[in-house]
Amino acid sequence: MGKRRPEFRMYSYGKYSKWDRESREIQKLLDFTTEIEAETGTEFGYVLHIKNGKGETIEFTIDHPPFKNIHGEPEPPFPGEQFIRTNDFKFYLGDCVWEPLEDKLGKWELSACYRGQMVAQKIFILK
């Protein structure tokens, strides 16, 4: 019997409680929304529920408004990968608002791909 293809479903999206790097728990959803008030420390993003994907990898990208890094150069989109550890896996993809707020305002597009195919995408507007 062949391996089943993983199933992907966006579980929730919006504003979340503060992320704890030490915990494997997904932070708590505070508000289902795509419009985020830009305040320092605000977490936003989505949770992707993945079934039957153990041992696979998904790629993600966080594309953001044009802002500059510490060297004064435009910061490119943030890419990454996530290894799927279990057959019932929840993955939080998101970011946190930081200073200066002015250059973070606008459209943030968070997307996830599996084997080159988009499986989740959400656009947030920071205002």
C-alpha positions as CSV (number, residue, x, y, z in Angstrom):
1,M,0.0,0.0,0.0
2,G,1.4,3.4,-1.0
3,K,1.8,6.3,1.4
4,R,-1.2,8.6,1.6
5,R,-0.8,12.2,0.5
6,P,-0.8,14.7,3.5
7,E,-4.0,16.7,4.1
8,F,-3.6,20.4,4.8
9,R,-6.3,22.6,6.5
10,M,-6.0,26.1,7.9
11,Y,-7.2,25.6,11.4
12,S,-7.3,29.3,12.6
13,Y,-5.8,32.7,11.7
14,G,-5.6,36.1,13.2
15,K,-4.1,37.7,16.3
16,Y,-2.4,35.3,18.8
17,S,-1.0,35.4,22.3
18,K,2.7,35.8,22.7
19,W,4.9,33.0,21.3
20,D,6.9,30.9,23.8
21,R,10.0,29.6,22.2
22,E,10.4,26.9,24.9
23,S,6.9,25.4,24.4
24,R,5.7,23.1,21.6
25,E,2.1,24.3,22.3
26,I,0.4,26.6,19.8
27,Q,-0.3,30.0,21.2
28,K,-3.9,31.0,21.9
29,L,-6.0,32.6,19.3
30,L,-7.1,36.0,20.5
31,D,-9.1,37.3,17.5
32,F,-10.1,35.8,14.1
33,T,-9.0,38.7,11.8
34,T,-6.9,39.7,8.8
35,E,-6.6,43.3,10.0
36,I,-3.9,43.7,12.7
37,E,-3.4,46.8,14.7
38,A,0.3,47.5,14.6
39,E,1.5,47.5,18.2
40,T,4.9,46.3,19.4
41,G,4.8,42.6,20.3
42,T,1.5,41.8,18.5
43,E,1.6,38.2,17.1
44,F,-0.3,37.4,14.0
45,G,-0.5,34.4,11.6
46,Y,-2.2,31.1,11.1
47,V,-2.2,27.5,12.2
48,L,-2.0,24.9,9.6
49,H,-3.3,21.4,10.6
50,I,-1.5,18.7,8.7
51,K,-2.7,15.0,8.7
52,N,-0.7,12.0,7.4
53,G,2.4,14.1,6.8
54,K,4.9,12.6,9.2
55,G,8.4,12.8,7.9
56,E,7.6,15.3,5.2
57,T,8.7,18.9,5.0
58,I,6.8,22.1,4.0
59,E,8.3,25.3,2.8
60,F,7.0,28.7,3.9
61,T,7.4,32.3,3.0
62,I,6.5,35.5,4.9
63,D,6.4,38.3,2.4
64,H,6.2,41.8,4.0
65,P,6.1,45.5,3.2
66,P,9.5,46.9,2.1
67,F,11.6,47.7,5.2
68,K,15.3,47.9,5.6
69,N,17.6,45.7,7.7
70,I,20.2,46.9,10.1
71,H,22.6,47.6,7.2
72,G,20.1,49.8,5.4
73,E,19.3,47.3,2.7
74,P,15.8,46.1,1.7
75,E,14.9,43.0,3.7
76,P,13.8,40.2,1.4
77,P,10.8,37.9,2.2
78,F,11.5,35.5,5.1
79,P,11.7,31.8,3.8
80,G,11.8,28.7,5.9
81,E,11.1,25.0,6.2
82,Q,9.1,23.0,8.8
83,F,9.6,19.3,9.3
84,I,6.4,17.5,10.1
85,R,7.0,15.4,13.2
86,T,3.7,13.5,13.6
87,N,0.7,12.4,11.5
88,D,-1.5,14.9,13.4
89,F,0.6,18.0,13.3
90,K,-0.3,21.7,13.9
91,F,2.1,24.3,12.6
92,Y,1.9,28.0,13.5
93,L,3.2,30.4,10.8
94,G,3.3,34.0,11.9
95,D,5.3,37.0,12.9
96,C,5.5,39.6,15.6
97,V,5.3,43.3,15.2
98,W,8.5,45.2,16.2
99,E,9.9,48.8,16.1
100,P,9.8,50.9,14.1
101,L,6.2,50.3,13.4
102,E,5.9,52.7,10.5
103,D,7.8,50.5,8.0
104,K,5.9,47.3,9.0
105,L,2.5,48.7,8.0
106,G,0.7,47.2,5.0
107,K,0.3,43.8,3.3
108,W,1.9,40.7,4.9
109,E,1.4,37.5,2.9
110,L,2.1,34.2,4.6
111,S,2.2,31.1,2.4
112,A,3.1,27.4,2.8
113,C,4.0,25.0,0.0
114,Y,4.3,21.2,-0.2
115,R,6.4,19.8,-3.0
116,G,6.1,23.1,-4.9
117,Q,2.3,23.4,-4.5
118,M,0.7,26.1,-2.4
119,V,-1.3,24.5,0.4
120,A,-2.1,27.6,2.5
121,Q,-2.0,31.3,2.1
122,K,-3.3,34.2,4.1
123,I,-2.9,38.0,3.7
124,F,-2.8,40.2,6.7
125,I,-3.0,44.0,6.7
126,L,-1.1,45.8,9.5
127,K,-2.5,49.2,10.1
